[in-house]
């Protein structure tokens, strides 16, 4: 055996050994992180105070350098006077209290796994919310699996059942399952060029039966129940199976239409439940949304009336979860990009 062949064999063994060792290390770290994994935590921010700080920094930057010292002194005096007034009001028992606007954020994927954090956030809000408080949901999703987005919409329904006003604001897209969530809200706000609607159902299954048959490969599928399987990837599909599959899609579509019509009774459901999507201004004309605005403009307009609290439930992910989720995200973005290229005009 020559030197090149011996070296190639040695290199192959080395690479294999390294891969095996890395696999074992990842498995051990993943198992240890699972045992130590915390149940998660609720992160709370105050966007109102953050906005005030940005505003003050910009105001200071606009002040002439020679007058900045006096400006800072004036600001400290004003802050001191404000704190003194608040303290005096607290002692007198006349402290004015604002209602709270809880800010939630949902950026949905195809499998709608984000509903697991949404349900925690909703539960936290409902445990402390008082009459007069409201919830604002920043929503972004092109839709996905029916059961996942059905559960997400049900989580939002809990807010309305509690008597709280729910506003959904869409900056980019709330289509299909995303719109199913949005229509639960008392009020829907969307940016002018956001994508709204797509009230329809789609499913596709590749079938390679003819390829297998050409290569003399048999596939056996045994079921109990006439419609346990309607269409398959490997077997020969029948016209009866296709008809049942289409019937199931139609029934799901009717459920979708009924749900939207119940949430927005003034909507002409038959004219918008065609599977089409519309941009924000078009959606407003058709009654799919109630107002044109961005989330930033809407939130800033609420600052004087409400105290703002942004909630985000998060938990530490295992090494395996981070690896698989990043891979799934890349794949999903690639699929979505291909779909967008084929279905939407480019700007």
C-alpha positions in Angstrom: 0.0 0.0 0.0 1.4 3.4 -1.0 2.0 6.4 1.2 -1.0 8.3 -0.2 -3.4 5.4 0.5 -2.0 4.9 4.0 -2.3 8.6 4.8 -5.9 8.7 3.4 -6.9 5.8 5.5 -5.3 7.4 8.6 -7.1 10.7 7.8 -10.4 8.9 7.5 -10.0 7.2 10.8 -9.0 10.4 12.5 -12.0 12.3 11.1 -14.3 9.5 12.2 -12.9 9.5 15.7 -13.3 13.2 16.0 -16.9 13.1 14.8 -17.7 10.3 17.3 -16.1 12.2 20.2 -17.9 15.4 19.3 -21.2 13.5 19.1 -20.6 12.0 22.5 -19.7 15.5 24.0 -22.8 17.1 22.5 -25.0 14.3 23.8 -23.5 14.5 27.3 -23.8 18.3 27.4 -27.4 18.1 26.1 -28.4 15.6 28.8 -26.8 17.6 31.6 -28.4 20.8 30.4 -31.8 19.0 30.4 -31.4 18.0 34.0 -30.3 21.5 35.0 -32.8 23.3 32.8 -34.8 26.0 34.6 -38.5 26.3 34.0 -38.0 29.7 32.5 -38.4 33.3 33.5 -40.6 36.2 32.6 -38.6 39.2 31.4 -40.3 42.6 32.0 -39.3 45.9 30.4 -40.7 49.4 30.6 -40.7 50.8 27.1 -42.1 54.1 28.3 -39.1 54.8 30.5 -36.8 53.6 27.7 -38.4 56.0 25.3 -38.1 58.9 27.8 -34.4 58.2 28.2 -33.8 58.2 24.4 -35.8 61.4 24.2 -33.7 63.1 26.9 -30.4 62.0 25.3 -31.5 63.5 22.0 -32.7 66.7 23.7 -29.3 67.1 25.4 -27.5 66.5 22.1 -29.6 69.4 20.6 -28.6 71.8 23.4 -25.7 74.2 22.6 -22.5 72.8 24.2 -22.1 76.0 26.2 -25.5 75.6 27.7 -25.4 71.9 28.5 -24.3 72.3 32.1 -27.2 74.6 32.9 -29.5 72.2 31.0 -28.4 69.2 33.1 -28.8 71.2 36.3 -32.4 72.2 35.3 -33.2 68.5 34.5 -32.0 67.4 37.9 -34.1 70.1 39.6 -37.2 69.1 37.6 -36.6 65.4 38.5 -36.1 66.2 42.1 -39.3 68.2 42.2 -41.3 65.4 40.4 -40.1 62.8 42.9 -40.9 65.1 45.8 -44.5 65.6 44.4 -44.9 61.9 44.0 -43.8 61.3 47.6 -46.2 63.9 48.9 -49.1 62.4 46.9 -48.3 58.9 48.2 -48.4 60.1 51.8 -51.7 61.9 51.2 -53.1 58.7 49.5 -53.9 60.6 46.3 -51.4 59.0 44.0 -52.9 58.8 40.4 -52.5 55.3 39.0 -52.5 54.7 35.2 -54.0 51.6 33.7 -51.4 49.2 32.3 -50.9 48.3 28.6 -49.3 44.9 28.4 -47.1 44.5 25.3 -46.8 40.9 23.9 -44.8 39.8 20.9 -45.6 36.8 18.7 -43.4 36.0 15.7 -44.8 32.7 14.5 -43.2 29.9 12.5 -44.8 27.2 10.5 -45.3 24.8 13.4 -46.4 27.7 15.8 -44.2 26.4 18.6 -44.1 30.0 19.9 -47.5 29.3 21.4 -45.8 27.7 24.4 -44.3 31.1 25.4 -47.5 32.9 24.5 -49.6 30.8 26.9 -47.2 31.6 29.7 -47.3 35.4 28.9 -51.1 35.4 28.7 -51.4 33.5 32.0 -49.1 36.1 33.7 -51.1 39.0 32.3 -54.4 37.6 33.4 -53.1 36.9 36.9 -52.5 40.6 37.6 -54.6 42.6 35.1 -57.3 44.9 36.5 -60.3 46.5 34.9 -59.2 49.2 32.5 -55.9 47.4 31.6 -55.4 46.4 27.9 -53.2 44.1 25.9 -51.4 45.0 22.7 -50.0 42.1 20.6 -47.3 42.7 18.0 -48.0 40.0 15.5 -46.0 38.6 12.7 -46.7 35.3 11.0 -47.3 33.9 7.5 -49.3 31.0 9.0 -48.7 27.3 9.4 -50.3 24.2 10.9 -54.0 24.4 11.7 -53.8 22.9 15.2 -50.9 25.1 16.3 -52.5 28.4 15.2 -55.9 27.3 16.4 -54.3 26.9 19.9 -52.6 30.3 19.6 -55.9 32.0 18.7 -57.5 30.2 21.7 -54.8 31.7 24.0 -55.7 35.2 22.8 -59.4 34.4 23.3 -58.6 34.0 27.0 -57.7 37.7 27.1 -61.1 38.7 25.6 -63.0 36.3 27.9 -61.4 38.1 30.8 -62.9 41.4 29.6 -59.6 43.0 28.6 -59.4 44.9 25.4 -57.0 43.3 22.9 -55.3 45.1 20.1 -53.3 43.3 17.4 -50.8 45.3 15.4 -49.2 43.9 12.2 -46.0 45.6 10.8 -45.2 42.9 8.2 -47.5 39.9 7.7 -50.5 38.2 9.4 -51.7 35.7 6.8 -53.6 32.5 7.1 -53.0 31.3 10.7 -51.5 34.7 11.5 -54.8 36.3 10.5 -56.7 33.7 12.5 -54.9 35.1 15.6 -55.3 38.7 14.6 -59.1 38.5 14.1 -59.5 37.5 17.8 -58.5 41.1 18.7 -61.0 43.8 19.4 -59.1 46.1 17.2 -56.6 45.3 14.3 -54.0 47.8 13.2 -51.6 47.2 10.3 -48.9 49.0 8.4 -49.7 50.3 4.9 -47.8 47.5 3.1 -48.2 44.7 5.6 -49.7 41.5 4.2 -53.1 40.6 5.5 -55.7 37.8 4.8 -55.0 34.6 3.0 -58.1 33.0 4.5 -57.7 29.6 2.9 -56.3 26.1 3.5 -53.5 24.4 1.5 -51.9 21.0 1.6 -49.7 19.1 -0.7 -48.2 15.6 -0.7 -45.5 14.4 -3.1 -46.1 10.9 -4.5 -43.2 8.7 -5.9 -45.3 5.6 -6.5 -44.5 5.5 -10.3 -40.8 5.9 -9.6 -40.9 2.9 -7.2 -43.0 0.9 -9.6 -40.6 1.6 -12.4 -37.8 0.1 -10.2 -39.9 -2.9 -9.2 -40.2 -1.7 -5.6 -43.4 -2.6 -3.7 -44.9 -0.7 -0.8 -47.5 -2.2 1.4 -49.8 0.0 3.6 -52.3 -1.7 5.9 -55.0 0.4 7.6 -58.0 -0.2 9.8 -60.7 2.3 8.9 -61.8 3.4 5.4 -60.2 6.8 5.6 -57.3 6.2 8.0 -55.0 7.2 5.0 -56.4 9.1 2.1 -53.3 10.2 0.2 -49.8 8.7 0.7 -46.3 9.4 -0.5 -45.4 5.9 -1.5 -48.5 4.0 -2.4 -50.9 4.3 -5.4 -53.5 7.0 -4.6 -57.1 6.4 -5.6 -59.7 9.0 -6.8 -61.8 8.2 -3.7 -58.8 9.1 -1.5 -58.3 12.3 -3.4 -61.9 13.3 -3.1 -61.9 12.6 0.7 -58.7 14.7 1.0 -60.3 17.6 -0.8 -63.4 17.2 1.4 -61.3 17.5 4.5 -59.6 20.6 3.2 -63.0 22.1 2.4 -64.3 21.3 5.9 -61.2 22.9 7.5 -61.7 26.0 5.3 -65.4 26.3 6.4 -64.2 26.1 10.0 -61.7 28.9 9.3 -64.4 31.0 7.6 -66.8 30.5 10.5 -64.3 31.5 13.1 -63.3 34.7 11.3 -67.0 35.6 10.7 -67.7 35.0 14.4 -64.8 37.3 15.4 -65.6 40.0 12.8 -69.4 39.8 12.1 -69.4 42.9 9.9 -66.9 41.3 7.5 -68.2 40.0 4.1 -66.6 36.6 4.7 -67.4 35.1 1.3 -65.6 38.0 -0.6 -62.4 37.7 1.4 -62.1 33.9 2.2 -60.7 33.2 -1.3 -57.2 32.4 -0.1 -56.0 35.8 -1.4 -53.9 38.3 0.6 -54.0 42.1 0.5 -51.8 44.9 1.6 -52.7 47.0 4.6 -54.6 49.8 2.8 -56.5 47.3 0.7 -57.3 45.2 3.8 -58.7 48.3 5.5 -61.1 48.9 2.6 -62.3 45.3 2.8 -62.8 45.4 6.5 -60.1 42.9 7.4 -58.4 45.5 9.7 -59.6 48.7 11.5 -56.7 51.1 11.3 -53.5 51.9 9.4 -50.5 52.5 11.6 -47.2 51.0 12.6 -46.6 49.4 16.0 -44.1 52.2 16.9 -46.7 55.0 16.2 -49.4 53.1 18.1 -47.3 52.4 21.2 -46.0 56.0 21.4 -49.6 57.3 21.2 -50.6 55.1 24.2 -47.8 56.3 26.5 -49.8 59.3 28.0 -52.8 57.1 28.8 -51.1 53.9 29.9 -48.2 52.6 31.8 -46.4 50.3 29.4 -45.0 46.9 30.4 -43.4 44.6 27.8 -43.5 40.8 28.7 -41.4 38.1 27.3 -41.3 34.5 28.7 -38.0 32.8 28.0 -36.1 29.7 29.0 -32.6 28.5 28.5 -32.3 26.2 25.5 -30.2 23.1 25.5 -27.3 22.7 23.1 -29.3 20.3 20.9 -32.4 22.7 20.9 -30.2 25.6 19.8 -28.6 23.5 17.0 -31.8 22.0 15.7 -33.8 25.3 16.0 -31.2 27.3 14.1 -31.2 24.7 11.3 -35.0 24.6 11.1 -35.0 28.5 11.0 -32.6 28.6 8.1 -34.7 25.9 6.2 -37.9 27.8 6.9 -36.5 31.1 5.8 -35.3 29.5 2.6 -38.7 28.0 1.9 -40.5 31.3 2.6 -38.1 33.2 0.4 -38.7 30.8 -2.5 -42.5 31.1 -2.0 -42.3 34.9 -1.8 -40.3 35.1 -5.1 -42.9 33.0 -6.9 -46.1 34.5 -5.3 -45.4 38.2 -4.7 -44.0 41.1 -6.8 -40.6 42.3 -5.8 -39.9 45.9 -4.9 
